């Protein structure tokens, strides 16, 4: 017994209705809704066959859907029409609660006013079919347009199917008038037919006398016997004239292309078109009838309807097997031939030992390692048995076996190999999990993400990693009990089938963001909207307005305003050009539940090769170009938070400053941050604190975290756009290095103070403990302070670090990677305004000298020349370049002269006269 099914919108859905379908927001990761046709409603898995009768109706829990693809899902080409779809002969059984809303999908030839059709909401159309198995597109035409077929086959095709799928080059042949052999007057099937080049008549190759063994080669024609004879008579009578050849375009029999004139607006006609009946046979409205179809097979109702391609037969696809050796020939015997007794490698002889020998082996095994976790490892136990077996076969005592060396010798290998892989570092584990998050179980892509491991090591680690996840799940089950029973076991009947069934996920309500004054649409940049939706992962913003959010979910259409940062890669105006990963219901981070697939379903398309990289600072994902990935150490950061300016041609080969320093040796090989505690353990970034792997060189050839350099007010940059060469490290306030950190308790390293309380901490400690980092624009009362503008706000921008105890909900704090309309991040705007050193006023050495002058007590006769005036010159060494010059009156002279800093320390008399009383060793 069937009963109505209603969606959350209140619409009733039936078989062959088109619907939006999507799993929960967390599973689909922000991808648009998929579009499908309902093939059938299914009961819970395992429901007894007797259920569903008039006496016992049941609740539907599953639905079989026939998918439609968007062109951007299967191809990299840009398609501006967001209403165009690709049909597919691919079905899948899904949870019925994943149905979202109704829509309408109609073939292009059934639409009279296409422009008006696309203006109406929830309307789509298709004219091609994509086969996910052979990765090829086919034309879709109406079955009534096929005329070049025998009458019985054509009637069967039209009575069963609404559409026919064929190659583009086959469509004119199918839509042509029926072709009959001029000899036998039977239908000419394309593979066995030849056409006369003069009279344009068709013949079976077997009906020609003598029969043709093959068609003419490309570029050559064939003429029948009467036409050949007529041509010879014309040549013999010299009546043949050779007119000027004219190129005529061959006449096509395909359906005519609709004109672009303004159509007549008929609302009733549009509603009739969307409700036109469509014939279905075995739940499918189309079948393949193309180049590789046998027309007579159409009469068989069990014939497969899927698109086909050429068979792989012939020498190109077959193995070339050599001739069998002569059994009478004398074969040379090789003692080390593979497969002989001497080449067998014994892995274990436990089955040949007595119980006493096994007990002795167990007693020795406990002394091999004190690590209890290692003793339960499969690799370690296998190697222990292997080494004990070797000792027994060579008559060595078992006490000689040890496990200190991880290497072992194997036959047929030149070098010794490890029986277990090296321990994975925290950075490698984090890169591995990031790869699993982005690519799933595509381990080759994960290997490229890790970068430092071979493919066998990645495969073995994936097995251990997966087992550990299963172990955690089993331990959770032991603590919390068994999960709820599957739908088949919680079979449930209803008493009144007339009320119907309500289906749908509350996911859209969960993906709505509370309205706030700081919300800005990531597409149209509006700040006003009644409803705010969560933005997909490839958008830098966190929210979309109501209009843009629904356009993205339904039509995969998102007109993102271009920004300056997007000019690095090859830009595309439509966000819909980003290919969704996997099948319509497959998310990148969650494994789909096991469902009963269709018996006639084909494999889904290959996952997209356009990955989304996650920034290690803001944990937001973005395409390559917005987020850069170091070729060597796998550091992934937004260009705006690292100060990287990279050409689009060198995105794949970009290296961070630390990795580039290994080649250029610009700075020290020790990459400890000069502002953090001086222990390598504290400076080493954990997986959750991996933005601390972003270092910048200092003017003294040292290193500092980019985060520490930006949020320390005493420091500036030689080039603020690239965050290069941190200046002011030697002239920082000494109190910063004497105060204790509130988080780690160490007084080693420079501390900063919380903006709302007197607590002080290292910047790296604050980042590791999850304190709030950001920028706030404060109003300026006078014009003396330097102001900047960001996202429409103008004022003095302040770098903030706030403790977790302070309320930050009422403050407009911009994150580090948050960008404005131009693509400039908050960090870039702050550094451009406040962190740029005055490079135009003096060179680097002079700037350093002037900073030193501010912290030491120098005499009044110190001269700091103005760059616009005449440069001073040393009286003794005649140099014009020095950090500082001093006025000095030599003995027996009355005029003052200038001495450079080096010459002013030349003698005790000069030092005392210029600098005051100083020891001689200065």
Order of alpha helices (4+ residues) and beta strands (2+ residues): beta-beta-beta-alpha-beta-beta-alpha-beta-beta-alpha-beta-beta-alpha-beta-alpha-beta-beta-alpha-alpha-beta-alpha-alpha-alpha-beta-beta-alpha-alpha-alpha-beta-alpha-beta-beta-beta-alpha-beta-beta-beta-beta-alpha-alpha-alpha-beta-beta-alpha-beta-beta-beta-beta-alpha-beta-beta-beta-alpha-alpha-beta-beta-beta-alpha-alpha
